[in-house]
Amino acid sequence: MNLEKRNEVADRLEEASLRSSKAKYVLRLYVSGQTTRSARAIENLKQLCKEYLQDRHEIEIIDVYQQPERIKEAQVIAVPTLIKELPLPMRKIIGDLSDTERVLVGLELKSSK
């Protein structure tokens, strides 16, 4: 890759980083009732938002037992599942969100190595 192309790629990455550092995150967490796994996913998400998305996030928690139609609409196949609606692109992360590195990469708050 030539130097000009490298600089263009670096500029695009920097722009994307700046956009994501200011962007509001719309997150939907699908859980199944008051299980331990659901409670852990909720707590992990709240902690991640507190540390990395303070004052720039909106969380909606959907209990699939209370709102079964929502799981079909979102095409969720397992719970807990976190869906990042905004900023685009949309991402889905399955699990209790205890693997912080994986969640940060999935939310595009950290680049994968």
C-alpha positions as CSV (number, residue, x, y, z in Angstrom):
1,M,0.0,0.0,0.0
2,N,1.4,3.4,-1.0
3,L,1.9,6.2,1.5
4,E,-1.0,8.3,0.1
5,K,-3.4,5.3,0.4
6,R,-2.2,4.7,4.0
7,N,-2.8,8.3,5.0
8,E,-6.3,8.1,3.5
9,V,-7.1,5.0,5.5
10,A,-5.6,6.5,8.7
11,D,-7.8,9.7,8.1
12,R,-10.9,7.6,7.7
13,L,-10.2,5.6,10.9
14,E,-9.6,8.8,12.8
15,E,-12.9,10.3,11.5
16,A,-14.8,7.1,12.5
17,S,-13.2,7.2,15.9
18,L,-14.2,10.8,16.5
19,R,-17.8,10.1,15.3
20,S,-18.1,7.1,17.6
21,S,-16.7,9.0,20.5
22,K,-19.5,11.5,20.2
23,A,-22.3,9.3,18.9
24,K,-25.3,8.3,21.0
25,Y,-25.6,4.6,21.4
26,V,-29.1,3.0,21.3
27,L,-28.9,-0.4,22.9
28,R,-31.5,-3.1,23.4
29,L,-30.9,-6.0,25.7
30,Y,-33.1,-9.1,25.3
31,V,-33.4,-11.2,28.5
32,S,-35.5,-14.1,29.7
33,G,-37.2,-13.2,33.0
34,Q,-35.4,-12.7,36.3
35,T,-32.7,-15.4,35.9
36,T,-29.2,-15.1,37.2
37,R,-27.9,-14.9,33.7
38,S,-30.3,-12.1,32.8
39,A,-29.4,-10.1,35.9
40,R,-25.7,-10.5,35.2
41,A,-26.2,-9.3,31.6
42,I,-28.1,-6.2,32.8
43,E,-25.5,-5.4,35.4
44,N,-22.6,-5.9,33.0
45,L,-24.3,-3.6,30.4
46,K,-24.9,-0.9,33.0
47,Q,-21.3,-1.0,34.1
48,L,-20.0,-0.9,30.5
49,C,-22.2,2.1,29.8
50,K,-21.1,3.9,32.9
51,E,-17.4,3.4,32.1
52,Y,-17.4,3.9,28.3
53,L,-20.6,5.6,27.3
54,Q,-21.4,8.0,30.1
55,D,-24.2,10.4,29.1
56,R,-24.4,9.1,25.5
57,H,-26.4,6.0,25.6
58,E,-30.0,4.8,25.8
59,I,-30.8,1.3,27.1
60,E,-34.0,-0.6,26.6
61,I,-34.3,-4.0,28.4
62,I,-36.8,-6.4,26.8
63,D,-38.0,-9.4,28.8
64,V,-38.9,-11.9,26.1
65,Y,-41.4,-13.6,28.5
66,Q,-43.4,-10.3,28.8
67,Q,-43.0,-9.2,25.2
68,P,-42.5,-12.4,23.1
69,E,-43.4,-10.5,19.8
70,R,-40.2,-8.4,20.2
71,I,-37.9,-11.4,19.9
72,K,-39.4,-12.2,16.5
73,E,-39.2,-8.6,15.3
74,A,-35.5,-8.4,16.2
75,Q,-34.7,-11.9,15.0
76,V,-33.1,-12.8,18.3
77,I,-32.3,-16.5,18.5
78,A,-30.7,-16.7,22.0
79,V,-30.9,-14.7,25.2
80,P,-29.4,-12.6,26.6
81,T,-28.7,-10.8,23.4
82,L,-27.5,-7.1,23.1
83,I,-28.4,-5.3,19.9
84,K,-26.6,-2.0,19.1
85,E,-29.1,-0.2,17.0
86,L,-27.2,3.1,16.7
87,P,-24.7,4.2,15.7
88,L,-24.8,2.1,12.5
89,P,-23.9,-0.6,11.6
90,M,-26.2,-2.6,13.8
91,R,-24.4,-5.3,15.9
92,K,-25.7,-8.3,18.0
93,I,-23.8,-9.7,20.9
94,I,-25.0,-12.9,22.5
95,G,-24.2,-13.8,26.1
96,D,-24.1,-12.2,29.6
97,L,-21.6,-9.5,28.4
98,S,-19.0,-10.6,30.9
99,D,-16.2,-10.6,28.3
100,T,-15.6,-6.9,28.3
101,E,-13.0,-6.9,25.5
102,R,-15.4,-8.8,23.1
103,V,-18.3,-6.4,24.0
104,L,-16.2,-3.3,23.4
105,V,-15.1,-4.6,20.0
106,G,-18.7,-5.5,19.2
107,L,-19.9,-2.0,20.1
108,E,-17.0,-0.6,18.1
109,L,-15.6,1.2,21.2
110,K,-12.3,-0.7,20.7
111,S,-10.7,-2.1,17.7
112,S,-10.0,-5.8,17.4
113,K,-6.3,-6.8,17.4
